[in-house]
Structures are given as C-alpha cells and as structure tokens.
Amino acid sequence: MIKDVIRLKWQADLSHEQVAATLNISKGAVAKYVGLAHAAGLDWETVQDWSEQRLTSALLPKATTSQPYITPDWGRIHRELDRKGVTLMLLWQGLKRADRPAWRLKGVRSRPLLR
C-alpha cells in the first residue's frame, strides 16, 4: 500500500485527497508515507523496483525500547493495598526511594511499575 501511495503521488501527480480517495485511506496516512519517503531521500525511480516489505522497512524501522516493560505482581500489590493507609502512590514512592528504576506499565504513560 505504501508503494501505491508513493506511485500515485509522485508518478501520477495526484493530490493527497485524490490518493486517499483512490486507496480508501485517510489524507493523514498519505501525508505520513509521502513525508517519510521524502525525509528518507527516496523518489519513485528508486522505489519502483522495491518490494512492499523493503519499502516498509526502509520507511518504518523497528523502534527499540530504551526501558523494558515488566508485568507487576498484582497479587502483592493488592495485598499491600489492603493494609490501612497504603496507596499506589505510597508504594511507588517506596520503590523510588529504594533507588530502583522507575519502570512503567506497558501501555500506560507516566505510571510507575510496582513490583
């Protein structure tokens, strides 16, 4: 599909709106793929012989995570929370004071891992 976007945009000289309507995708997706290809210094002559997979890997490299995600021990967390006066914030602050890295929960922003 990315190759079709680039072909229609650069070879057929269609607008973002026309490419989006032709491929039944959003104008934002068209802008994204054209922008990525432009930023990578690609043109239609270069990519016309490439496979879709090669083009995808050239434009969308796999991101490396700087911090691993670890599943918390929910049973232990619930046992701690059953104690009077204990909150998630207190548990997190205790981990933070213990000089442990502030791990985050997978899919949740700015939340510490409680383990």
N, C-alpha and C positions, 0 to 999 in steps of 0.2 A: 504494500500500500504506500509506503514512503517513496518508493521509486515512482509510482504513479503520480504522486503529488508533485515530485520534482519534475517529472516529464511534462505534465500538464502546465505547470507554472512556467518552466523555462523554455521548453521546446514549443508548446502550443501557445505560449504567451497569454494564458488566461489569468483573470484576476483571482484573488483569494476566494472571493464569493463564488465565482464560476467553478473553480476547482472543488470547493467544498460541496457545492450542489451536485456536481458530476459524480463525486465519490461517496456522497451521502455521509460526510463528516463535518465537523464544525470548522468555522473560519479560523478559530484559535489553533486547531490542530494543523491546519495548513500553514499558518504563520510560524508555528513551532518548528515544523520539519524544514521549511524553507530557510528559516533563520539558522537552524543547526547546520544545514548544508552550507550556507553562506559562510558561517563562522568557521567551518572546517576547511574552507577554501575549495569546495567542490563545485563542479559545473556539470551540465548534462553530458558533455562529451566524455568526461571522466567516468561517470557512474552508469552510463547506459549499458555497459557490458557486465556490470557487477550484479551479483545475486542480491535478492532482498535481504538475506541474512548478513552478507558482508556489509551492505549499506547500513543496516540497523546497528551492527556492532561498531561501525565507524562513527555513527552519529550519537548513539546512546551507549557509551561504555558502561560497564557494570560498576556501580558505586561500591567503594569499600567502606565499611563501617569502622569508625575510629574506636567505638566502645562496644563490646559485646553485650547482648541482652541476656539476662539470666532470669529464669522464672522464679518468682518469690515462693517461699514456703508459706503458703496461705494458711495452713493449719496452725503454724507457730504464730503468725500474725494475729489470727483470730483469738488464740489463747491469750496472747499479750493484751489484746484489746478488751478482753473480758475482765481484766484487772481494773479496779476502780482508779479513775483519773488518767488512764493511758489513752492517748490519741495517736493517730497515724503520724501527726507532726512530731510528737514526742519520740516515737520510735525512730523516725527519720533523723531527728536531731541527735539521738543517741548514736546512731551509725556514723553520722557525720563527725561527731566528736571523737569517735574511735579511729579516726584517720583512715576510714575505708573510702574507696572511690564512690562518688555519688552516681551509682548505676541508675539507669532509667528503665521504666517498664516498657516493653515493646508496644508501640502504637500509642503511647500516652506521653505527651510532652510535659516537661518540667516536673515530673513526678519521680521521686527517688525510689530505688528498689529497697524493699525491706526484706532482709534475709537473715 
